[in-house]
């Protein structure tokens, strides 16, 4: 879903209430480790929702804190790079072999083929299954002392990227007890998760036997703070060193020394119902596109801390601008007089992301200026999703991660814009689009996939099924005069790394 990474939280607290545990956890200022290094104090936005299970969104938290690792990791361009696997080779369309590096789990046991097979098999059998495995199945087998063979149900050129997903982390045997999976003390990353105190806090210690460069900080003290204003206040007062996801409304108050924005893979878009109502007419969709002023949205809603719309794939997708081609097959726009004769349209969005209702108001004004009569529906996402997917709204504003689980846009394009797409809010069914998306999904080789994805983007934009509004920037909070090595990751998978340090 396009709502925040977790649309529900285990508790809702006011900013004042949240500051109480935060102040308690961080009282006394920063602490030093035994070797004199300074521990990191981090305020995370999302508390654990599944007891740190690797099969849900908690896996992303563990990845952002440098606790867990998979066979591969992702570079900033979305390509797979070595992690616990030092190399890999594609044997045929469905089979790959991965060679493991010499590494140990936090509990001292060895990372060997049996451990990899155990972890990947557990993920495949998990219920519910991790999202990254929703469109394929995997079978892992041990091959010799340091090799794992992985077969997919269907040909999958993205398997190395897929294996970088935090839900496919590799854990030691002791992590698997009964029906639970416990990563604490059983992963391989630069930091060891040693304690989790419910939805309040977590403690991490440096992994002194890490296979890569040892962490600069001796440990990390994490506080989970759902309220964005509280996180910003904690950073402003020096109670934390890093505040995750600073709200746009707080960024200007913090200033550029404390608030650091960077491109994301999220595009805010206006989905238009292509099956029924006013926007079943492509000329009306074109008129809506011409009505949208992205620069005005960036200024009014995001205070300039976003990027103007460039397509479905924004600047957080590093290769998109170079690969992009012009939209194909667009229809001419209806004039204002014709637009004014249409019946009112219903524009919906959700409250879970506070900037979207503001965006809806600006979009309503822009559409009205073009001659449309617009009625708004604004509710919690859970109350809107079923109706949106059923095509009950004329227009729907959403924030969508265009790289989803494999850091490749093919799955996003397929789910959102093809006839059988599972998240096709625009109700689009166009054979040209389906063919372009299928070609992108089947392409092999990085350059070929980028070219094919850009062609599919052009085909979708040519239908005006979605009008890009803007590309979000994420904002991480830290004092850049004293905190160094914070990862500004468009894919949202890293935050604290082995290089992160105070001083």
C-alpha positions, 0 to 999 in steps of 0.5 A: 500500500502507498501509505507510510511504511506502517499504516498502523501503530501499536499505540497512539501518543501525543507529542508530550507523552512521547517525550517522557520515555524519550527523555528518560531513555536519553537522560544524562547525555551521550554515553561512552563505550569501553573503548572511549567511543561514543554511543549513538542515540537514535529516535526511530519513527516506527516501533516494532509491530511484529516483535522484530520478525524478519517477515514484516516491516520490522525487518526494514528497521533491523536493516536500517540499524545495521543488524541484519544482512542477506546474501546480497545488498543494493547499491544506490543505483539499485544493482545487487552487490556482495554481502554474505555472498561474495559472488554469484552466477546464473546457471540457467533461466531459473537457477543461480549459484551463490558463493559464501564469504567467510563470516560468523553469526552474532552467536559465534556459529558459522555462516555456511550453506546449511544456515542459508538454506534454513533461513531462505526455506523458513522465509518461503514457508512463512505465513504470511509469506514476505511480500518480496516472495509474493510473485515467485517461489524459491528453493535453496539447496546446499552445494559443497562447503561454500555454495548455495544453489537457488531455483525460482519457480519462474525465470527471475532475472532479479533474484540477486536484487530480491535476495537483498530484501531485509525479509530474506536475511540470513540468521543462525539456527538458534533464531528459529524456535517453534513458530517464532524467529528471533534475530536478537543475537543471531544475525551477522551485521555490524551491530548486535541487537541485545535488547528490545523493550516493547515499543519503547526502546532497543539496545545494540552493541558493536559486533567485534567479529564482523566480517567487514569493517568494524563499526565506529560506534561502540553501540546504539541506543534506540528510542521509538518515537511515533510523533514527528514533532517529538523526534524533531524536538529531541534532536533540537534539544540534543537528546538524540544524535539522529532523528529519523524521518523529520516532518516537512513542517519541522525541517524549516525550524531545524534548519539545514544543519540539522535537517538533511533532505535527499531524493526518494523513490516515492512519487505522489501521483493523481490516479485517474479512473480510466474505466468509468466516469469523467476520466474514462475520456482520455481528453478529460484526463489530458485536461487534468494533466494540463491543469496540474502545476507541480511547482506550486504543489512543491512550494505550497505543500512541501515548502520547497523540500520536494522535487517537481514531477518528472515522470513516474520515476523521480530523481531517487531512481538514479538512472531514470532521467538518462533513460527516460523517453517522451510519453507516447500516444497522448490524446489532445486535451479537452478545452475549458468549456467542454470540461465545464459541462462535465459532472462533478468528480470525486477526488479522494486521498488519505490522512495517514500521510499529513501532506496528502490532504494539503495536496488534495486541496491544491489539486482541487483548486488547480482542477477547478481553475480548468473547469472541473467541479471537484468534491473531496473525500479524505479519510484514513487509508484503511477506509479508502483502499477497497473503494479505490481499488474497486474504482469508486473514485474519479481521482485518487492522490497517493504516495507510491514507492516506485521501487517496491521490494526488488529495487526495480520498477517493473513490479510497480509498473505491473501492479499499478498499470496492467490489466491484471495488476493487483494495485491498479487504482486507475483501472487501466487496461491497455494492451500497449502498456501490458506489452511494454511492462511485460518486456521490462519484466523479462529483460536481462542485464541492467542497461536493458532493464532500464531501457525497457522500464523507461519505455513502459513508463512512457507508455503509461504516461501516454495514457494519462492514467496517472498524473505525477504531482511531485517526488518526495524527499526524505528528511533525516535529522542529525547535526552534521557538525558532529554526527557523520556517516548517516546513510541517506538512502532513497531505498529506505533500507539503511540509516546507521552503518558501520561508518556512523559515528559521533565526533 
